[in-house]
Amino acid sequence: MLNTFRNLITAGGTAAALAALATTAQAADELIISSATPPQHIQTTTMTDFAAALTERSGGALKAKVFDSSQLYNARDVGKAVARGDVGMATVPSPYLSRVEANINVLDLPVLKGMSAEDRSAMLDGEVGAKLNGMLAEKMGIVVPGNWPVLGRVYYWSTSKPLRNFDEFVGLQVRIPGGAGPAAVVEGMGGIPVVMPGSDMPLALQQGTVDATMAAIESVVQQKLTDVGVQYGFWDQGIIGYLIPIVSQDYWSSLTEEEQALFTEVWNDVVTEQRVANEAVDSEMRATLKEWGVTISDADPEAALAVREKMMGQQQAVIDKYELDPTLVELVTEAASK
């Protein structure tokens, strides 16, 4: 199964890969962590908090070093790097890994539209997450060491087209990170999904290659997307993003059973704190963007429900196209009905 993933890796080394390998060679006793976001972003601070806690709670036996801002790999490529063992750990937005394990697309089915972050987290900490973790581990040859950090609400952001309601999306070219679910959502609103990594998105917005983008609110602030023309934001009452933690099999196998248990315990403790902290991020970032002149609108709940019902007609097509595991579909449907 590992070869299935490795066949996706293109031949030829890159400067980033060489840098990662060199770093690992220089500090073989350290866990090398790659983050695609700036130092202040919650994705990176989660990793730096974890690195510090792991060292402290292991009495210095386990050390880790975080490389932020895509110094080693961007979000699109870091999963391959972890699978190869070029870096020891990363957290990857779930849409990127849905290209490797299609069952991750189950998290973006219309039936889950409107589910709260708390309920989603509970679902992912249970049987749904366990099944997805196992599938991903088998497909990639990696380890998912624990619970998934939350990225928060996934908004839509535009440069020139006001986003006040769902009608504004008709004909709009919207950048998405990937995944069948996000594509189906954009299409269901009448937009045109354009798959593109986050690293290419600012220039695409500035040049008008796309009209809008999906993004967590913190990314808009940290990347100062107002500098490339973002003026409007829209929360459709829909997707809440998550990061999937992955660890290289080589690093994990180098740990004793006791160290593996401590690793998972520390990680889950950090994620619990991260999820609480993320709740405050949304309102803080909204206030910041308002000061910067960005207008943010929230979908009317009744309109959002109507769009959800409309999209339910597409759900079976997504299930069939990606051959989603029937048990997973049943589990998320049950979770949505609670």
N, C-alpha and C positions, 0 to 999 in steps of 0.2 A: 504493500500500500504506500510505503514511503516513496517508491519510485514513481508512483502516480503523481505525487507532488513535485518531485525533483525534476521530472520531465518538463515542468513549466518554467524551469530556471534557464535563462538564456546563457549561451556559452560566452566566455570572455570575462576577465576580471575588470573591476572598476576601482577607481581611487578609494571610494567609500569602503569597499570590501577589503582592500589592502590595509586601509587604516584600522578597520575593526580587527583584522587578523593580527596586525602588529601590536595593537593595544592589548589583545588577549595574551599574546606571547610575552609581553612585558609584565603582565600581572596575572599569571596563571591562577593565583589563589583568589582572585576577585571575580565577582559576578559582574559582567559588563552588560549594562542596560541601555538600550537605545530608545530615545523618545523623539517624536517628530515635531513636538510643539515647543514654544519658547519656555524659558525658565519659570515664568510666572503662571503659565497655564496649568490648570488643575490636573491635566494628564501628566505633566512633568512633575509637579509638586507631589503628586501621589507616589511617584517612583522615588523621588528624593527622600520623602518621609519614610517610605518602606526601607530604602537602603540604610538610613540612619537607625531605624528601629531594629532591623535584622542584625546589624553589627552590635548594637547595644545589648539586645536580648540573647545573643549567642556568646556574649562575653568576649567579643572580638574575633571569634573563630570564623565567622562568615562575614566577608567584606563585599561591598558592592560599589560600583561607580556608575553614575548616570551621565550619558552624553545626550544633550538636548538639541532642539532646533534642527533635526535631521542631519546632525554632524556625521553620523554614520550611515543611516538609511532613512528614506522617507516612509510614510505609512503604507504605501503601496508595496514596497519591496522588503520591509523589515521582517515579514513573516517567513519569507524564503531564507533570509539570513539566519534567523533563529533555527529553522529546520536544518540548515547546513552546519550549524554550530559556530558561525562566524561571530555571533553575539549570544549572550546567555539568556537575555530576557527582553521582552517588550510587551506593551499593551497595544492592541490593534483595534481600531473601530470595526465593529462587526461586519459592515458591508464589504470591507476588503477581503475578509476571510470567507464570506459567502461564495466567492468565486472558487474557493478550494473545496469547501463543504457546503453543498447547496442547501442542506437542511436548515442552515442558519436563516435562510429566507423566511422560515416559519414565523420569525419574530416580527415581521413587517406585514403579516396578513391583515386585511381589513378588519377581521374580527377583533383584533387587539387595539384598534384605533380608539383613543380616548381612555385607555387604561392608565391609571396613575403610576408615577415612578415607584411608589411604595409597593403597589401590587405587582408591578413588573419585576421588581427586585426579589420579592418573595417567590415569584414563579421561577426566576432564574436560579435562585438559591436551592430550589427543590429538584424534582425529577426532570423537569425540562432542561435545566442547566446541566445536570449530570449526564443526560443522554447526549446533548450537544458537545459537551466536553470530551466524552468518550469517542464520539464520531470524529471530532477534529483531531484528537490525539492520534487515532489510528491512521487517518488520512495523511497527516503531516509528519508523523514521527516525533511529536513534541509532547510536552506535559502542560496541562492547564492546572496550575497549582492551587486554585481557589476561586472565590467569588469574583464577579465582574464589577469593576467600577462603573459609575454612571457618568455619561457625558452631559446628560440633561436634555431639555427640550430641543428638538431640531426645528429651527425656524427656516423660513424662506426670506432671502434678502435680494433686493433689486436696486439697480442704479438709477433708472429713469422712469420706470413704470410703477405708479403707486400700487401698493398691495393692501387693499382694504377688505376684500371679500374674495370668494372663490371664482367669481366671474372674471377677475383680473388675470387669471392664469391661462385663459384660452389663447393658444398660439405662442405662449411664452417659452423660450428655450431656457431650461433650468438645469444647471449643473448638479449632478448627483455623484456621490463617491462610488456607486455601484450597487448591486443587489436588485433582485427582482421586485421586492416589496416597494422600495422607494420609486422605482421606475413605474410600477403600477399606480402608485399614489399620484404621481405627477401626470400620468396619462389620464387618470380618472378625473383630474381637475381640468383637463383640456390642454395641458402643457406638453412640451416636447423634452423628454429627459436626455441629457448629454452626460455620459460617463466621463469623469475627469478626476485625477488625483488632486488633493487639496493644494499641493505645491504649485500646480499650474493655474489654479482658480483665480488668484488676484489679477494676473495679467489678462486672463480671458474676460474678466469683468471690465477691466479698464479699456480693452480694445473692442468690446462689444461682441466678442465671439459668443458669449452667452448673455442672456438678459438678467438672469437671477441665479442664485445658488442656494442649496441646502447647506446649513451650517449651524452648529451650536453657537449660542450668543457669545460665549466667552471667546471663541475663535475670532469673531468679528471685532471684538474689542482688542484682543491681544495682537491681531494682525493689522489693526487699524485699517479695516476695509473701507472706512470712510475716505481714505486717501485715494482709493481707486474708484470712488464714485457711489458707494452704497448710501442710499438715502431712505430706503423703506424696508421694514421688516414685517413678517406675518407669521403668526402662530396658528396653525390649522387644527389644533386640539388633537394632533396625531402622534407622530413618532417621538419616542424618547430614546436617545442613543446610549449605547453601552460600549465599553472597551473589553476586549477579551485578553486576559493575561496568558502569555505563552512563555515557556521555558525550554531551552534546548535539552534534548535527552542526554547529551554528554555531560552537561553541568549537573542535571538532576541525579544521574547515576553516580556522580562523584560524591554525593552526600550520603551520610549514614541514614538509616531509617529514622533515628531520633532527630537528625538535622532536617530531614524532609518534613517531618511532623511540625517542627518549630517554624520552618519556612512558611508552611500553609497557615499555621496559627497566626503568625505575625502579619502575613498578607491579609488574611480575612479581618483582622483587627483594624488594619489601616483602611481597608475598603469600607468598613462600617463607618469610620470617622469621615471618610471622603464623601460618602453618600449624604451624610448630614450636612457637611460643609457645602455641597453642591446646591442644596436647597436655597441657600442664601445668595448664591452667585447670580441667579437669574434676575432677582430684583435689583441687585447692585449694578449689574451690567446694563439693565434697562435704563436705570437712572443716568449712567454714564453716556449711553448712546443718545438719550434725550438731550443731554447737554451738548452733544456733538451735532445736533440737528437731525437725527434720524427719527422718522415717524414709525412707530410699531403699532400694529393692529392685531387684535385677537379675533379669531373666527367666532361668529355667533354660535352658541352651543347647538341650537336647533338646526342651523345650516350645516354644521359639522356632522350632526347625526344623519342628515339627509344624504350628505356626500358619502358617509360610511355605508349607508344602505345601498347606494348606487354602486359603490366599489365591491360590495359583497358579491355582485354578479360576476366579477372578474376573479374572485378568490379561487374557484375550482380550476380555472385555467392556469393560474400560477401553481397550484398544487400539482396539477397534471404535468405541466411543462418541466418542473424541477423534480418530479417524482418524490415529493416530500413524504417522509416517513409517516404512515397513517397514525401510529401511536402518538407521535409528536403533535400532529394536527389535532388529535383528540384531546391531548393534555392542555394545549394552549386554548382550545375552545372551552374546555371546562374552567380554566382559570379566568377567562374573559366573562364567564357567566356568573361568577361569584359576586 
